[in-house]
Amino acid sequence: MSPAPADPTLLTRLLTRAVDAAARADADGFGAATADLAAFDAEQARVVLGWVLRRSLEEQHPDGLDADDLRAAVTATAGRAGWFAELDPRVLVVVLVAALGEHPDPEEVPRLGHTLVLAHALLLVHDLATGPGRPLRRALDPALAEVRRAETMEMP
């Protein structure tokens, strides 16, 4: 069985703080919130963010995704996140592709730091999972429930 799950309340608070900073284009606040999240349980943060991104994409594209849809998501996020000095559209692509369950060949992708990947995932979550009538909590609650469910299942 997996180790006990990290505190979901703390994870929610950290994710919310980072996404709120992204919404305000607050580079300093976003950097601090991302660093705090990076110090948290890295695997759980990745799983939750990936689940939120995948679910958001599925909700917005119920008939399926294609390359144009992913390109539009990357372009929109890159356009809105110009305030983030480390923005790299290639990292946005890596994050989206990983959220969809496809992991690029490590030799094809430069070694990316955990904090940089988290920051890009948070920028995408801000753009894809939040907005008018779509509070972050609406996306986080089912993601956290899925993580809890997966952690309680024994591997065969």
Buried (B, 14 or more C-beta within 10 A) or exposed (E): EEEEBBEBEEBBBBBBBBBBBBBEEBBEBBBBBBEBBBEBBBEBBBBBBBBBBBBBBEEEEEEEBEEEBBEEBBEBBBEBBEEBEBBBBEBBBBBBBBBBEEEEEEEEBEEBEEBBBBBBBBBBBBBBBBEEEEBBEEBBEEBBEBBEEEBEEEEE
